[in-house]
Amino acid sequence: IACLLSPSVQAETGGALLRAHALVSELQATLQPEHDAALANELSAFYDAILRRIVNAYVRDETGPLISVAAALRELRGAWHTLSAETPPAARML
């Protein structure tokens, strides 16, 4: 993926694009549709949209799509933080 980065996007974002792509890909790979197929499908579609925006930023040498990616990832992080705070410790171990 690094070879797809144009010099200007690479200079502005460094390894952040690669880390974001790897993070979202890992989140998508760990979905467990056997627990909740509808949720897994929705999250997979969400992750696909994020990954497309990251790739578009690489290919088109645009940083604009990254603004929405960053906002979406912050929102996702906040949701996970909220869920982890609300989930009892015993349930987290399942």
MMTF fields as JSON, N, C-alpha, C and O atoms, coordinates in Angstrom:
{
  "mmtfVersion": "1.0.0",
  "mmtfProducer": "UNKNOWN",
  "numBonds": 375,
  "numAtoms": 376,
  "numGroups": 94,
  "numChains": 1,
  "numModels": 1,
  "chainsPerModel": [1],
  "groupsPerChain": [94],
  "chainIdList": ["A"],
  "bondAtomList": [4, 2, 8, 6, 12, 10, 16, 14, 20, 18, 24, 22, 28, 26, 32, 30, 36, 34, 40, 38, 44, 42, 48, 46, 52, 50, 56, 54, 60, 58, 64, 62, 68, 66, 72, 70, 76, 74, 80, 78, 84, 82, 88, 86, 92, 90, 96, 94, 100, 98, 104, 102, 108, 106, 112, 110, 116, 114, 120, 118, 124, 122, 128, 126, 132, 130, 136, 134, 140, 138, 144, 142, 148, 146, 152, 150, 156, 154, 160, 158, 164, 162, 168, 166, 172, 170, 176, 174, 180, 178, 184, 182, 188, 186, 192, 190, 196, 194, 200, 198, 204, 202, 208, 206, 212, 210, 216, 214, 220, 218, 224, 222, 228, 226, 232, 230, 236, 234, 240, 238, 244, 242, 248, 246, 252, 250, 256, 254, 260, 258, 264, 262, 268, 266, 272, 270, 276, 274, 280, 278, 284, 282, 288, 286, 292, 290, 296, 294, 300, 298, 304, 302, 308, 306, 312, 310, 316, 314, 320, 318, 324, 322, 328, 326, 332, 330, 336, 334, 340, 338, 344, 342, 348, 346, 352, 350, 356, 354, 360, 358, 364, 362, 368, 366, 372, 370],
  "bondOrderList": [1, 1, 1, 1, 1, 1, 1, 1, 1, 1, 1, 1, 1, 1, 1, 1, 1, 1, 1, 1, 1, 1, 1, 1, 1, 1, 1, 1, 1, 1, 1, 1, 1, 1, 1, 1, 1, 1, 1, 1, 1, 1, 1, 1, 1, 1, 1, 1, 1, 1, 1, 1, 1, 1, 1, 1, 1, 1, 1, 1, 1, 1, 1, 1, 1, 1, 1, 1, 1, 1, 1, 1, 1, 1, 1, 1, 1, 1, 1, 1, 1, 1, 1, 1, 1, 1, 1, 1, 1, 1, 1, 1, 1],
  "groupList": [{"groupName": "ILE", "atomNameList": ["N", "CA", "C", "O"], "elementList": ["N", "C", "C", "O"], "formalChargeList": [0, 0, 0, 0], "bondAtomList": [1, 0, 2, 1, 3, 2], "bondOrderList": [1, 1, 2], "singleLetterCode": "I", "chemCompType": "L-PEPTIDE LINKING"}, {"groupName": "ALA", "atomNameList": ["N", "CA", "C", "O"], "elementList": ["N", "C", "C", "O"], "formalChargeList": [0, 0, 0, 0], "bondAtomList": [1, 0, 2, 1, 3, 2], "bondOrderList": [1, 1, 2], "singleLetterCode": "A", "chemCompType": "L-PEPTIDE LINKING"}, {"groupName": "CYS", "atomNameList": ["N", "CA", "C", "O"], "elementList": ["N", "C", "C", "O"], "formalChargeList": [0, 0, 0, 0], "bondAtomList": [1, 0, 2, 1, 3, 2], "bondOrderList": [1, 1, 2], "singleLetterCode": "C", "chemCompType": "L-PEPTIDE LINKING"}, {"groupName": "LEU", "atomNameList": ["N", "CA", "C", "O"], "elementList": ["N", "C", "C", "O"], "formalChargeList": [0, 0, 0, 0], "bondAtomList": [1, 0, 2, 1, 3, 2], "bondOrderList": [1, 1, 2], "singleLetterCode": "L", "chemCompType": "L-PEPTIDE LINKING"}, {"groupName": "SER", "atomNameList": ["N", "CA", "C", "O"], "elementList": ["N", "C", "C", "O"], "formalChargeList": [0, 0, 0, 0], "bondAtomList": [1, 0, 2, 1, 3, 2], "bondOrderList": [1, 1, 2], "singleLetterCode": "S", "chemCompType": "L-PEPTIDE LINKING"}, {"groupName": "PRO", "atomNameList": ["N", "CA", "C", "O"], "elementList": ["N", "C", "C", "O"], "formalChargeList": [0, 0, 0, 0], "bondAtomList": [1, 0, 2, 1, 3, 2], "bondOrderList": [1, 1, 2], "singleLetterCode": "P", "chemCompType": "L-PEPTIDE LINKING"}, {"groupName": "VAL", "atomNameList": ["N", "CA", "C", "O"], "elementList": ["N", "C", "C", "O"], "formalChargeList": [0, 0, 0, 0], "bondAtomList": [1, 0, 2, 1, 3, 2], "bondOrderList": [1, 1, 2], "singleLetterCode": "V", "chemCompType": "L-PEPTIDE LINKING"}, {"groupName": "GLN", "atomNameList": ["N", "CA", "C", "O"], "elementList": ["N", "C", "C", "O"], "formalChargeList": [0, 0, 0, 0], "bondAtomList": [1, 0, 2, 1, 3, 2], "bondOrderList": [1, 1, 2], "singleLetterCode": "Q", "chemCompType": "L-PEPTIDE LINKING"}, {"groupName": "GLU", "atomNameList": ["N", "CA", "C", "O"], "elementList": ["N", "C", "C", "O"], "formalChargeList": [0, 0, 0, 0], "bondAtomList": [1, 0, 2, 1, 3, 2], "bondOrderList": [1, 1, 2], "singleLetterCode": "E", "chemCompType": "L-PEPTIDE LINKING"}, {"groupName": "THR", "atomNameList": ["N", "CA", "C", "O"], "elementList": ["N", "C", "C", "O"], "formalChargeList": [0, 0, 0, 0], "bondAtomList": [1, 0, 2, 1, 3, 2], "bondOrderList": [1, 1, 2], "singleLetterCode": "T", "chemCompType": "L-PEPTIDE LINKING"}, {"groupName": "GLY", "atomNameList": ["N", "CA", "C", "O"], "elementList": ["N", "C", "C", "O"], "formalChargeList": [0, 0, 0, 0], "bondAtomList": [1, 0, 2, 1, 3, 2], "bondOrderList": [1, 1, 2], "singleLetterCode": "G", "chemCompType": "PEPTIDE LINKING"}, {"groupName": "ARG", "atomNameList": ["N", "CA", "C", "O"], "elementList": ["N", "C", "C", "O"], "formalChargeList": [0, 0, 0, 0], "bondAtomList": [1, 0, 2, 1, 3, 2], "bondOrderList": [1, 1, 2], "singleLetterCode": "R", "chemCompType": "L-PEPTIDE LINKING"}, {"groupName": "HIS", "atomNameList": ["N", "CA", "C", "O"], "elementList": ["N", "C", "C", "O"], "formalChargeList": [0, 0, 0, 0], "bondAtomList": [1, 0, 2, 1, 3, 2], "bondOrderList": [1, 1, 2], "singleLetterCode": "H", "chemCompType": "L-PEPTIDE LINKING"}, {"groupName": "ASP", "atomNameList": ["N", "CA", "C", "O"], "elementList": ["N", "C", "C", "O"], "formalChargeList": [0, 0, 0, 0], "bondAtomList": [1, 0, 2, 1, 3, 2], "bondOrderList": [1, 1, 2], "singleLetterCode": "D", "chemCompType": "L-PEPTIDE LINKING"}, {"groupName": "ASN", "atomNameList": ["N", "CA", "C", "O"], "elementList": ["N", "C", "C", "O"], "formalChargeList": [0, 0, 0, 0], "bondAtomList": [1, 0, 2, 1, 3, 2], "bondOrderList": [1, 1, 2], "singleLetterCode": "N", "chemCompType": "L-PEPTIDE LINKING"}, {"groupName": "PHE", "atomNameList": ["N", "CA", "C", "O"], "elementList": ["N", "C", "C", "O"], "formalChargeList": [0, 0, 0, 0], "bondAtomList": [1, 0, 2, 1, 3, 2], "bondOrderList": [1, 1, 2], "singleLetterCode": "F", "chemCompType": "L-PEPTIDE LINKING"}, {"groupName": "TYR", "atomNameList": ["N", "CA", "C", "O"], "elementList": ["N", "C", "C", "O"], "formalChargeList": [0, 0, 0, 0], "bondAtomList": [1, 0, 2, 1, 3, 2], "bondOrderList": [1, 1, 2], "singleLetterCode": "Y", "chemCompType": "L-PEPTIDE LINKING"}, {"groupName": "TRP", "atomNameList": ["N", "CA", "C", "O"], "elementList": ["N", "C", "C", "O"], "formalChargeList": [0, 0, 0, 0], "bondAtomList": [1, 0, 2, 1, 3, 2], "bondOrderList": [1, 1, 2], "singleLetterCode": "W", "chemCompType": "L-PEPTIDE LINKING"}, {"groupName": "MET", "atomNameList": ["N", "CA", "C", "O"], "elementList": ["N", "C", "C", "O"], "formalChargeList": [0, 0, 0, 0], "bondAtomList": [1, 0, 2, 1, 3, 2], "bondOrderList": [1, 1, 2], "singleLetterCode": "M", "chemCompType": "L-PEPTIDE LINKING"}],
  "groupTypeList": [0, 1, 2, 3, 3, 4, 5, 4, 6, 7, 1, 8, 9, 10, 10, 1, 3, 3, 11, 1, 12, 1, 3, 6, 4, 8, 3, 7, 1, 9, 3, 7, 5, 8, 12, 13, 1, 1, 3, 1, 14, 8, 3, 4, 1, 15, 16, 13, 1, 0, 3, 11, 11, 0, 6, 14, 1, 16, 6, 11, 13, 8, 9, 10, 5, 3, 0, 4, 6, 1, 1, 1, 3, 11, 8, 3, 11, 10, 1, 17, 12, 9, 3, 4, 1, 8, 9, 5, 5, 1, 1, 11, 18, 3],
  "groupIdList": [1, 2, 3, 4, 5, 6, 7, 8, 9, 10, 11, 12, 13, 14, 15, 16, 17, 18, 19, 20, 21, 22, 23, 24, 25, 26, 27, 28, 29, 30, 31, 32, 33, 34, 35, 36, 37, 38, 39, 40, 41, 42, 43, 44, 45, 46, 47, 48, 49, 50, 51, 52, 53, 54, 55, 56, 57, 58, 59, 60, 61, 62, 63, 64, 65, 66, 67, 68, 69, 70, 71, 72, 73, 74, 75, 76, 77, 78, 79, 80, 81, 82, 83, 84, 85, 86, 87, 88, 89, 90, 91, 92, 93, 94],
  "secStructList": [7, 4, 4, 4, 7, 7, 2, 2, 2, 2, 2, 2, 2, 6, 6, 2, 2, 2, 2, 2, 2, 2, 2, 2, 2, 2, 2, 2, 2, 6, 7, 7, 6, 6, 6, 7, 2, 2, 2, 2, 2, 2, 2, 2, 2, 2, 2, 2, 2, 2, 2, 2, 2, 2, 2, 2, 2, 2, 2, 2, 6, 7, 1, 2, 2, 2, 2, 2, 2, 2, 2, 2, 2, 2, 2, 2, 2, 2, 2, 2, 2, 2, 2, 2, 2, 2, 1, 7, 2, 2, 2, 2, 6, 7],
  "xCoordList": [0.828, 0.0, 0.867, 0.512, 2.0, 2.861, 3.268, 3.441, 3.425, 3.822, 2.721, 3.003, 1.477, 0.382, 0.328, -0.353, 1.028, 0.972, 1.743, 2.912, 1.1, 1.808, 2.679, 2.423, 3.689, 4.582, 3.86, 4.198, 2.857, 2.204, 1.343, 1.365, 0.58, -0.225, 0.691, 0.439, 1.741, 2.664, 3.318, 3.472, 3.704, 4.339, 3.385, 3.788, 2.115, 1.133, 0.689, 0.417, 0.616, -0.005, 0.955, 0.617, 2.141, 3.102, 2.518, 1.862, 2.763, 2.264, 0.846, 0.329, 0.204, -1.145, -2.14, -3.022, -2.003, -2.919, -2.746, -3.721, -1.512, -1.256, -1.772, -2.344, -1.571, -2.063, -3.589, -4.184, -4.216, -5.682, -6.218, -7.19, -5.594, -6.032, -5.874, -6.772, -4.743, -4.499, -5.487, -5.986, -5.769, -6.693, -8.09, -8.712, -8.581, -9.937, -10.011, -11.006, -8.977, -8.95, -8.998, -9.682, -8.28, -8.292, -9.665, -10.16, -10.273, -11.618, -12.591, -13.417, -12.478, -13.37, -13.112, -14.051, -11.86, -11.51, -11.995, -12.168, -12.212, -12.61, -14.117, -14.58, -14.884, -16.346, -16.801, -16.246, -17.803, -18.307, -19.801, -20.645, -20.118, -21.525, -22.344, -23.57, -21.706, -22.454, -23.09, -24.034, -22.594, -23.172, -24.311, -25.321, -24.139, -25.167, -24.912, -24.147, -25.552, -25.306, -25.646, -24.914, -26.742, -27.144, -26.112, -25.732, -25.664, -24.646, -23.347, -22.723, -22.937, -21.701, -21.789, -20.818, -22.938, -23.112, -23.045, -22.425, -23.68, -23.643, -22.238, -21.778, -21.56, -20.188, -19.265, -18.393, -19.449, -18.616, -18.807, -17.835, -20.037, -20.316, -19.683, -19.13, -19.769, -19.148, -17.637, -17.044, -17.013, -15.565, -15.169, -14.146, -15.98, -15.703, -15.689, -14.816, -16.652, -16.721, -15.485, -14.932, -15.066, -13.865, -12.64, -11.841, -12.499, -11.346, -11.338, -10.275, -12.506, -12.572, -12.109, -11.416, -12.487, -12.058, -10.543, -9.901, -9.983, -8.53, -7.826, -6.876, -8.29, -7.677, -7.842, -6.914, -9.01, -9.209, -8.229, -7.735, -7.945, -6.968, -5.589, -4.852, -5.244, -3.957, -3.9, -2.987, -4.891, -4.876, -5.055, -4.382, -5.946, -6.279, -5.452, -5.61, -4.57, -3.734, -4.595, -4.348, -5.613, -6.524, -6.55, -6.615, -6.501, -6.606, -8.036, -8.344, -8.911, -10.299, -11.018, -11.662, -10.93, -11.622, -11.137, -11.851, -9.925, -9.368, -10.037, -10.028, -10.615, -11.311, -12.511, -12.744, -13.263, -14.418, -13.973, -14.641, -12.848, -12.311, -11.942, -12.297, -11.236, -10.827, -12.046, -12.072, -13.045, -14.263, -14.97, -15.418, -15.069, -15.74, -14.978, -15.588, -13.65, -12.857, -12.936, -12.956, -12.981, -13.158, -14.512, -14.618, -15.545, -16.885, -16.919, -17.514, -16.288, -16.226, -15.477, -15.912, -14.347, -13.586, -14.433, -14.401, -15.181, -16.055, -17.141, -17.474, -17.694, -18.734, -18.163, -18.781, -16.982, -16.359, -16.036, -16.201, -15.578, -15.268, -16.536, -16.527, -17.61, -18.883, -19.358, -19.77, -19.301, -19.734, -18.881, -19.406, -17.581, -16.72, -16.948, -16.795, -17.307, -17.592, -18.917, -19.088, -19.859, -21.176, -21.241, -22.152, -20.277, -20.288, -19.65, -18.528, -20.322, -19.728, -18.468, -18.4, -17.471, -16.207, -16.403, -15.688, -17.331, -17.535, -18.019, -17.648, -18.833, -19.345, -18.261, -18.329, -17.259, -16.177, -15.3, -14.623, -15.297, -14.429, -15.018, -14.318, -16.265, -16.913, -16.391, -16.832],
  "yCoordList": [-1.19, 0.0, 1.247, 2.252, 1.189, 2.365, 2.844, 4.045, 1.922, 2.331, 3.133, 3.818, 3.066, 3.813, 5.256, 6.082, 5.565, 6.913, 7.886, 7.66, 8.951, 9.989, 10.749, 10.698, 11.443, 12.161, 13.159, 13.28, 13.889, 14.901, 14.269, 14.726, 13.216, 12.547, 11.87, 11.925, 11.238, 10.554, 11.549, 11.259, 12.726, 13.728, 14.249, 14.492, 14.423, 14.969, 13.958, 14.326, 12.705, 11.724, 10.697, 10.005, 10.579, 9.606, 8.208, 7.792, 7.493, 6.129, 6.042, 4.944, 7.183, 7.17, 6.462, 5.746, 6.657, 5.988, 4.478, 3.728, 4.052, 2.611, 2.017, 0.927, 2.728, 2.248, 2.215, 1.263, 3.244, 3.282, 2.136, 1.481, 1.893, 0.809, -0.53, -1.371, -0.724, -1.982, -2.157, -3.259, -1.084, -1.142, -1.526, -2.42, -0.86, -1.126, -2.528, -3.23, -2.935, -4.294, -5.333, -6.349, -5.083, -6.015, -6.05, -7.121, -4.89, -4.859, -5.66, -6.415, -5.481, -6.199, -7.708, -8.502, -8.096, -9.519, -10.205, -11.424, -9.441, -10.048, -10.053, -10.463, -9.606, -9.653, -11.098, -12.009, -11.291, -12.635, -12.698, -12.516, -12.956, -12.972, -14.052, -13.953, -15.059, -16.102, -15.586, -16.194, -14.483, -13.895, -12.933, -12.893, -12.16, -11.201, -10.868, -9.957, -11.605, -11.47, -10.066, -9.51, -9.503, -8.172, -7.119, -6.281, -7.168, -6.209, -6.405, -5.431, -7.651, -7.939, -7.408, -6.851, -7.574, -7.069, -5.55, -4.98, -4.899, -3.429, -2.914, -1.976, -3.535, -3.111, -3.378, -2.564, -4.505, -4.82, -3.781, -3.351, -3.381, -2.346, -1.015, -0.3, -0.69, 0.528, 0.483, 1.454, -0.647, -0.792, -0.721, -0.127, -1.327, -1.243, 0.212, 0.613, 0.991, 2.404, 3.164, 3.989, 2.883, 3.532, 3.151, 4.011, 1.863, 1.399, 2.016, 2.369, 2.151, 2.79, 4.24, 4.715, 4.934, 6.339, 6.43, 7.323, 5.521, 5.522, 5.26, 5.959, 4.257, 3.942, 5.107, 5.424, 5.747, 6.913, 8.024, 8.702, 8.215, 9.232, 8.88, 9.757, 7.585, 7.154, 7.451, 8.12, 6.942, 6.941, 8.342, 8.715, 9.103, 10.421, 11.56, 12.713, 11.237, 12.27, 13.357, 14.548, 12.93, 13.857, 13.572, 12.417, 14.601, 14.425, 14.614, 14.272, 15.152, 15.397, 14.173, 14.259, 13.016, 11.833, 11.408, 10.726, 11.816, 11.402, 12.113, 11.609, 13.275, 13.997, 13.18, 13.039, 12.649, 11.828, 10.505, 9.981, 9.95, 8.714, 8.949, 8.154, 10.031, 10.334, 10.538, 10.057, 11.244, 11.465, 10.145, 9.908, 9.29, 7.997, 7.12, 6.448, 7.121, 6.303, 6.84, 6.065, 8.162, 8.728, 8.328, 7.976, 8.385, 8.002, 6.519, 6.143, 5.7, 4.263, 4.002, 3.191, 4.691, 4.542, 4.954, 4.294, 6.028, 6.475, 5.461, 5.224, 4.863, 3.845, 2.629, 2.106, 2.178, 1.033, 1.365, 0.526, 2.582, 2.989, 2.978, 2.495, 3.505, 3.519, 2.106, 1.794, 1.253, -0.135, -0.861, -1.617, -0.642, -1.341, -0.847, -1.612, 0.406, 0.944, 0.417, 0.281, 0.119, -0.361, -1.874, -2.388, -2.589, -4.048, -4.523, -4.121, -5.357, -5.902, -6.697, -7.334, -6.675, -7.377, -8.853, -9.373, -9.536, -10.971, -11.177, -12.168, -10.277, -10.416, -10.146, -10.682, -9.329, -9.028, -10.249, -10.327, -11.183, -12.348, -13.405, -14.357, -13.279, -14.266, -14.197, -14.96],
  "zCoordList": [0.0, 0.0, 0.0, -0.615, 0.684, 0.752, -0.635, -0.844, -1.588, -2.932, -3.633, -4.617, -3.153, -3.752, -3.272, -3.877, -2.206, -1.654, -2.522, -2.836, -2.902, -3.635, -2.639, -1.436, -3.113, -2.187, -1.288, -0.111, -1.831, -1.004, 0.087, 1.229, -0.252, 0.774, 1.785, 2.989, 1.305, 2.2, 3.158, 4.344, 2.645, 3.489, 4.55, 5.688, 4.18, 5.113, 6.16, 7.302, 5.786, 6.669, 7.233, 8.194, 6.662, 7.145, 7.148, 6.193, 8.227, 8.335, 8.85, 9.056, 9.062, 9.631, 8.715, 9.19, 7.418, 6.482, 6.543, 6.543, 6.593, 6.656, 7.96, 7.968, 9.054, 10.351, 10.369, 10.872, 9.827, 9.79, 8.936, 9.314, 7.796, 6.916, 7.631, 7.589, 8.279, 8.996, 10.146, 10.373, 10.865, 11.99, 11.528, 12.102, 10.505, 10.018, 9.42, 9.605, 8.713, 8.155, 9.267, 9.142, 10.345, 11.482, 12.151, 12.502, 12.324, 12.897, 12.039, 12.551, 10.731, 9.825, 9.88, 9.82, 9.992, 10.019, 11.293, 11.31, 12.348, 13.621, 13.843, 14.907, 12.861, 12.998, 13.16, 12.546, 13.982, 14.264, 13.934, 14.812, 12.671, 12.263, 12.959, 13.008, 13.486, 14.187, 15.476, 15.981, 16.01, 17.216, 16.892, 17.594, 15.822, 15.406, 13.938, 13.621, 13.06, 11.626, 11.111, 10.293, 11.584, 11.115, 11.499, 10.68, 12.744, 13.202, 12.436, 12.015, 12.252, 11.52, 10.088, 9.576, 9.442, 8.077, 8.027, 7.13, 8.985, 9.02, 9.282, 8.631, 10.239, 10.524, 9.346, 9.043, 8.683, 7.523, 6.421, 5.8, 6.179, 5.178, 5.588, 4.752, 6.875, 7.407, 7.198, 6.729, 7.545, 7.383, 5.907, 5.566, 5.032, 3.591, 3.124, 2.354, 3.588, 3.199, 3.681, 2.954, 4.891, 5.442, 4.611, 4.241, 4.324, 3.546, 2.153, 1.641, 1.535, 0.216, 0.28, -0.62, 1.329, 1.465, 1.652, 1.099, 2.417, 2.613, 1.284, 0.933, 0.55, -0.742, -1.714, -2.458, -1.717, -2.584, -2.257, -3.158, -0.995, -0.604, -1.157, -1.609, -1.118, -1.679, -3.165, -3.648, -3.88, -5.337, -5.91, -6.871, -5.33, -5.89, -5.316, -5.717, -4.375, -3.763, -3.136, -3.322, -2.387, -1.728, -0.237, 0.184, 0.535, 1.972, 2.464, 3.606, 1.624, 2.007, 2.542, 3.587, 1.853, 2.369, 3.755, 4.491, 4.097, 5.387, 6.553, 7.676, 6.295, 7.358, 7.833, 9.033, 6.881, 7.272, 7.874, 8.765, 7.4, 7.985, 9.442, 10.312, 9.705, 11.078, 11.977, 13.11, 11.476, 12.264, 12.55, 13.671, 11.54, 11.722, 12.704, 13.536, 12.617, 13.542, 14.974, 15.929, 15.119, 16.467, 17.037, 18.211, 16.203, 16.651, 17.033, 18.043, 16.23, 16.517, 17.824, 18.642, 18.019, 19.258, 20.456, 21.494, 20.321, 21.402, 21.708, 22.869, 20.656, 20.856, 21.577, 22.505, 21.15, 21.823, 23.278, 24.164, 23.517, 24.892, 25.743, 26.876, 25.2, 25.921, 26.203, 27.32, 25.19, 25.374, 26.405, 27.222, 26.374, 27.326, 28.749, 29.701, 28.901, 30.23, 30.77, 31.982, 29.863, 30.278, 30.45, 31.099, 29.872, 29.917, 31.208, 31.515, 31.967, 33.191, 32.871, 31.82, 33.747, 33.487, 33.15, 32.293, 33.784, 33.507, 32.075, 31.445, 31.547, 30.191, 29.159, 28.053, 29.489, 28.57, 28.332, 27.306, 29.239, 29.131, 28.205, 27.859, 27.793, 26.917, 25.514, 24.654]
}
